[in-house]
Amino acid sequence: MQARLKLLLAVCIFLASSVFSQTSDKTSLATVAGQPIYEGDLAPYLQSQLRQLRSQEYELKTRILEGVINQKLVEAEAKQKGLSSEGKYDGKVRLAYRDFPLQQIHPQAQMAAEASRCAAEQGKFWEYHDLLFANFGKLDKAALLEHARGLPLDEGRFESCLSSGKYKAEMQREGREGTAAGVNGTPAFFVNGVFLNGAQPAAAFEKVIDEELAAAERRGSSSR
């Protein structure tokens, strides 16, 4: 499926570029010093920026697809073993979530991360988190407020929190800490200090978690 999506996106990008290059609209967009400017005159300036935007879109869709695939794999494996996908290590593993906004690639990531913390103030962090990933193309402030209304959250309280920028410094600090720990992209995971970089299959997490739990059990036995 992932290979198919990559091929599909590559074809779409190629076709979009071809259509743009073949545009022969002779309608003047502007006139400067008596010289008309046509759409075709913009092509040399637009092409590099369009390629960058399409690359960003491709990377984001691929990353989200990998996350969905991993979740489905976890659910399928848990079902096969007769376990709950949410309770596989119930009471044995604690999840801590940190933000690492990639502003160079996604300029709106910082504000979206701050918005999720504002949602957390009303006990809706994960619900809001899921909405952001389900609507990754809508991360401007108006869309962030729309997501808050849809949960629903207290809109006035949420907007006040977001506009204040109260979590901006915290997001920046977490970004610096991630960089210091060796993180240069998302997703990134640490299991008791063991670094798992990028989207990983469920088996990779199980292996590390099982090893760490076994080590903890051995330490506990030796101390008794």
N, C-alpha and C positions, 0 to 999 in steps of 0.2 A: 504493500500500500504506500509506504513512504517513498519508494522509488517511483511509483506511478505519479505521486503528487509532485515530486521534483521535476519529472518529465513534463507534466501538465503545466507547471509554472513556467518552465523554460520555454515551452511553446507559446504560452500567452505573452511572455515578455518579447519574444522574437516577433510575433505577429503585431504587437502594439508598436514596436519600433518601425516595422515595415510600413504599417499604415501611415504613421506620422511622416516618414520620409517620402511617401508618395503623395502627400497632400499638396494640391495645386490650387488652393483657394486664392483667388486674385483680389479678394476684398481687402482693401487697405485697413490696417488696424490703427495706424497713426500716420501723421505727416510731420516731418521735421525739415525745416528750411526748404520746403517745396518738394522733398523727397518722400514718397510713400514707403511705409514699412508693412511688409506682408508676413503672414504666418510662417512662411518658409524661411524668412530671415531670422526667426527666433531659434530655429533648429540647432545651430552650433552651440548656443548658450544653454539650451534646455536638455540636450541629450545626456550630458554627464550627470546632471541633477536627477533626471528621470531614472537613469540606471541605478543611482544610489538609492532612490526611494523604493524602486522595485526590489532591489537587493535586501533592503530592510524588511519589506513586506514578506519576502520569501523566507528570511531567517526567522521572523516572528511566527509565521504559520508553521514552519518546520518544527520549531521548538514546542509550540502548543500541541502539534500532532504527536510528537514524541511523548509528551506528558500524558495525553489521552491514551495512547497505546500502552504506556506503562501501567496506567491505572486499570485498563481493561485486563492486562495480563495478571495483575495482582488479584483482581476480582475473580478471574477464571481459575487461577491456581487455588485461591481460598475456597472456591465452590467445590473444586475437585477433591480437596482435603476435608470438606465438610466444616469449614471455618468461616467466620465472618471476616470480610476484607478489612473492616474497621477494627476488629478485636483480635487480630492475629497474634499480637504481642501485648495483649491487654494487661496493664499493670506492670509491664516490664520495660517499656520504652517511653521516654518523654520527648515530645516534639517541641523544638524551639525554632521559631521562624524569624529570619533576619532579612532586611531589604538590601538590595544591591542595584539601585536604578542605573541602567545603562543609558545615560543621557546623550552620549555621543551618537548612539543608534536610535534611541527613542526619546526625543526631547520632552515628551509629556510623562515619562516614567516617574520622575521625581514627584510631581503633583499627585499622580495616581497613588504612589506609595503613601504620601501624606494623607490622602483621602481615606485609605484603608485604616490608618491609625485613628482618624476621626470617627470612622464607623465602629472601631473597637471600643471607643468610649461609650457607645450605646449597646455593647454586647453583640455586635454584628460583624466582627472582623472576617470570619471565614465566608459568611454569606456574601459580603461585599467583595472579598477576594475572588470568589467564583464568578461574580457578575463581571468583574474587570476582565477576566480571561475569556469569558463568553462573548464579550463585546470589545475585543482588543482594538478595534478600529475607532472606538468612541471614547477617547480619554481626555478631551478638552474639558474645561471647567463646567460648561453647561451640561455635558454628558455625565460628568461625575455627580452633579447635583440630581440629574434625572435618575441615575442608579440609586441614589439615596432615597428618593421619593418612592421608588419601586419596591423597597424592601418591606415595610417602609421604615424610615428613620425620622427623627425630629429634624425637619429640613432647616429650620432657623439655627438650631444648635450646631448642626453639621456644617452649614455654610459659614457660620462664625468661626468654627474651628479651622476650616480649610483656608479661609481668607486671612486668618491671623498668622499662618505659617509657623505655628507652635511646634510642629514636628520636623521642620526643615533641618535644623541643626542635628537632630537625632538621626535622620536619614543620611546626612553627610558623614556623621561619625561612623555609622554602620558600614557605609561604603568604604571608608578608609580602613576600617578593621578587616573587612573582607579582602581588600587589596593586600594588606599586610600578611594575611593568612594564605595568600597565593591564589585567591579567586580572581579570575579575569573575565568571567562570563556567567550566565545563568542557564539552567539551574546548577547549583553546586551544593554538595552535601558533606557534612562531617559527622561521622558516627564514632563517638569517643575519640575524636582526633584523627580518625582515618578519613582521608579525603577521597570523595567520589566525585569526579568532575564530569559535568554534563549529564544528559539523560541516560539513565542506566536501566537495564532489565531488572525485574523484581528479584531475580536470583542473586544479583550482585549485592543487593541490600540484605537479603536473607543470610548470605554467607558471612558478611561482616558482623551483622547483629548476632547471629548464632555464635560466632567466635568470641565476641565481646561478652556475651552472657555466660558462655562456658568459662571464660577467663575469670569473670567476677565470681562465679560459683567456686572455682578452684581456690581463689584468694580467700573466700569466706570459709572454706573447709580447712585451709591451712592455719587460719587464725584461731580456730576453735581448739 
